[in-house]
Amino acid sequence: MNIKSIANRLVQALYVVCVFLIWGAGNPTMAKEISVVNSVAGQDKDKVLIIVSSDRHGFWLPEVLEPYQLLVQAGYQITIASPKGGQGKASGEFRLSNVQRQWFKQSKLKLQLKRSIPLAEVNPQSYAAVYFAGGAGPMFDLPDNALAQQITRDIYEAGGIVAADCHGPAALINIMLSNGKRLISGKKITAKANSEEGSWARNNYPFLLEDKIKELGGRYLASGKNQQHVVVDGRLITGQNPASAIPMAERLIEQLSRQGF
């Protein structure tokens, strides 16, 4: 447990004491307040879950590494998960700078990617946010992944944050909330733009994200080709492309801090 977790739990404990002094030991309202606080205090809400694809087409390593570094620097604990668990295919290492490449070789992240936990072992209650990295793989194994949908829905409906970059939003398009509405319905959202997709993507992907988001009721927004672009709609944060991974992560950290995580 890090300093942030300890501080949060001290605040929660002080709150329980104050409620006790104000309401009195025999008051049922006080008992309910203490129960709620103890429930929250039992969770390490400074954790962020990063989900990568297990598909043979792989995930985009820079879109994992760059947000990971910023989140760790901000004091968050990171879990790496994937549909199947274990090591997936990391693409895009050639896009890393020399400094990033040297850092990655010695990092905990490298081991976490080799030993990603399967989605079946993820407890959504442990996380303040979930982030889906992009790459070609998410277009194949995440749009209809029931476990990814359940985890994301549970985190979001518990007040957590949902984030994704580039092709990562493919994991969000079919998530249905408990009220029967689609997560992205009516929400401002971005993802890889049609103008950024090449011939391979057009011939092999089951759909183009821009088209699918619009079809399913999302309010798709985009900037210029390969330009940084982040869209925030409440607790839904999305980036358009690889260039947007860092600013997307910065908005995620800002929202986590704003919510007291």
N, C-alpha and C positions, 0 to 999 in steps of 0.2 A: 504494500500500500504506500503511495507516495504522499508528499506533504499536502497536496491539494485534497486528497481523500480524507486525511486526518483532520484538516481544517473544516471540511464540510461536515464531518461527523461531530466535531465539537460544537459547531453552530446548531446542528440538529439536537444535540443533547441539551444545550442551553435553552432551546425552544421548549423542550419537554419540561424542564424545570420551571420555566415561566408559566406554562399552562397549568402545571400542578399547583403553583402558588396562587394563581388567579382563581382557578375553578374549584380547587379542593379535591382531596383524594377520592371522595365518594361520588363525584359528579360523573354521570355516564358520558357527557360530552367530552370531558377530559380524557376518559379512557379511549374514546374513538380517536381523538387527536393523537394520543400517544401511539396507538396501533398503526396509524398511517405513517407517522414519522419513523417508527421503528422499521416498517416495511421498506421505506426509501433508504434508510440508513444501512440496511443490509445489502445494498447493491453498490458495486464499484462503478459509479456513473461517470468516472473520468476515462472510461474505456471507449474506444472507437473500433468498429468492425470494418475491415476492408475485405471485400469479396472479389475474387478474380475468377476467370473462366477456367474450366477444366478441359475445354474443347481442344482438339488437335490444332486448331488455327491460332490458338494462343491468346495471351493478354499482352498489353503494351506496357513494358517495364517502366518507362519514364513516368507513366501515369500512376504507377504504384509508388515508385521511389520518391518523387517530388512531394506529393502530399504526405507520405509517411514521414519524411524528414521534418517537415514543418509541424506536423502534429506532435511528434516526439519532442521537438524543441519547445513546444508550448506546454509540455508536461502531461500529455495523454499517453495512455497505454494502448498498444495496438495489437489486435488479433488478426491474423490472415486466415481466411477461410475460402473454400472453393466447393463446388458441387460434389466432387468425388474425394476431395482431400488429397494430401500428398503433393508431389511436384507436378506442376503443369508446364506448359511451354511458354517461356518468356521471350517475347519479341521486342525489338527496338533498342537493344543494348547499344547498338552503334550510334544511337541518338544521344547517349549520355556524354557529358563532358568528361575530360580526363579526371577532374576532381571527383565528379559523381561516380565514375567507374572505380576509382581507387577506394572511395568510401564504401561502395557496395560490396567489394571483395572482402572487406573486414567487418561488415555490418551484421547485426542480428537479423536484419531483413532477409538476407540471403538464405539463412537457415530457416527462417519462418516460411519462405516461399517453397523450400524443399519439403517442408513438413506442414503444409497448410492443413487446417482441421476441416473435416467434412462438414457440410452444412447441417447434417443430422445431429451433430454434437454441439451446435451453437445454442446458447441460452439467450434469447433476445433481451431478457430483463437485465442482463449485465451491461448493456451498451447504451450510451447516450446518442450515438449516431452510427449509421451504416453508410459506407461509400463503395460504389461500384466503379472499378477501373475499366478502361476501355480496351481496345484491341479488336481483332476480327472475331475471336472466340465468343464473346458475349452475344453476338448476333445469332449464334446457333444453340448455345446451351442454357441461356438465362431467360429469354422471353417467356417460356412456359415452365420454368422450374418452380414447382409448388413450394419447396422448402425456402427458396430465396424470397418468394412472395410472402410467405407466412412470417418469416423473420422480419422483413421490411415493414409489413403491416403492423406487427406487434410493437416494433420500436417506434414507428410513427404515431400510433394511437396511444402510446404511453407518454407522448410529449417529446419524443426524440426527433432527430434530424435525419433526413434522407438526402444523400448527395451522389452524384454520378458525373462522369466526364466522357466526352466523345461518343463511343459506342456503348459505354456503360449504361446510359438510359434505356437501352434495350431491356434491361432487367425490370424496368418500372412500368412498362406500357400495359401489362396485363394484371397489375396488382389491384385487387378489389378490396375496398375497405369494408368494415363491419356494417356500415350503413347502406351497402349495396352499390356505392358509387366507385368509379374507377379513380385511383389515386391521382392520375394526371388530368382528369376531366376538369376543364375550366382553368387549369393551372398554367401559368407562364413557365415555359420550359425550353431548353435548348439541347442540342445534340449535334452530331456530325451532319453538316448540311449536304443537300444533294449536290451542290456545286463543288464539294470537296471529295466526293466519291469518284473513284476511277472506274475503268472498264471491268476490272476483276470483281470489284464490289457489286457492280450492277448486274454482272452475270452469275454471281454466286450467292449473294445474300438472299435470304428469303423475302426481304423487303428493304426499303430504304427508310431510315429512321425519321427523316423529316416528313415523308409522306404518311407513315404509320401514325406518328404522333398527331398529325392534323386529322387523320381519319378517325382516331379514337377520342377526339374532343379536347386534345391538349392545345394550348395557345403557343404554337411554336414561334420562336424568335431566333434570328441569326444575325451575325455580323458578316464582314467580308471574309473571303476565303483565307483560311489559315491565320485569322486574326484572333487575338484574345477576346473572349466573350463569355461572361458569366451571367446567369439569370437566377435571381432569388425570388421565390414566391413563398413567403412564410418560412416553413421548415423544410422546403424543397429547394435544393441548391444544385444547379447543373452547369457544366461547362461544355463548350461547343466542340473542342478539338484538343489535341495534345498541347498546344500553346496555352490552353486555358487551365491546365491542371494546377499550376501554382496559384493563380488568382482565385480559382475555385476553392482550393484548400484554405486560402486566407479568409474567404467569406465563411467557410465552414467553421473555422476557429473563432471568428467574430461572433457567429451565432451561438456556438457552444458557450462562449464566455458570457454572452448576453443572457442566456438561460441559466447561468449559474453552474455550469458543468466545468 
